[in-house]
Amino acid sequence: MRLALHAALFLFAFIAWNAAASPDEGTRNQQQSSLDLVTLANGKKYYFYASLENKKTWYQAKEFCEAHSMHLASPKTQEELDLLYPAADSVRDDFWLLSASDVGQAAGEFKWHDNSSLPRDSALWNEDDKEPNNFGKGHEVCAYFHTNRGPKLLDYNCDFPYRCFICQLPN
């Protein structure tokens, strides 16, 4: 089972590595069906985007997911983060953008894609690094995890170009 998951994620990472720019409205449904979605144990479907050449800011990643009828992933529980972490790590050891951000909010007021709150004192944040710790510095910040730091959230500038992000298909 684990070998099959790794093989599927490798194939899907290869395709994502060569992903083109976001499609226009007329090709949205066709493009979504061409993405290789991975179903995890929680029954949710995800797309793991990884590209060295086509880095995207949080805003661009959000647009990419939305153009494919998805949203940036929103792991609202430790159990969900624990599922996403090894799947992402098997694709690439890197930073993985998620939907939570303080975009359009007061500095440090994090919201998921559905406008639900991610409190600054949530156990999902990396306590060892005193996360979140980048808000209120004159730019909007977004949540991510890094596969060499464990399944805990970190925050950083939304304008930074990231190589990896996770899209989630709505239920």
Beta strands, then each sheet from edge to edge (+ up, - down):
strand 1: 38-39
strand 2: 45-50
strand 3: 71-72
strand 4: 95-101
strand 5: 110-111
strand 6: 117-118
strand 7: 141-146
strand 8: 154-157
strand 9: 164-168
sheet 1: 1+ 2- 9+ 3-
sheet 2: 4+ 7- 8+
sheet 3: 5+ 6-
end
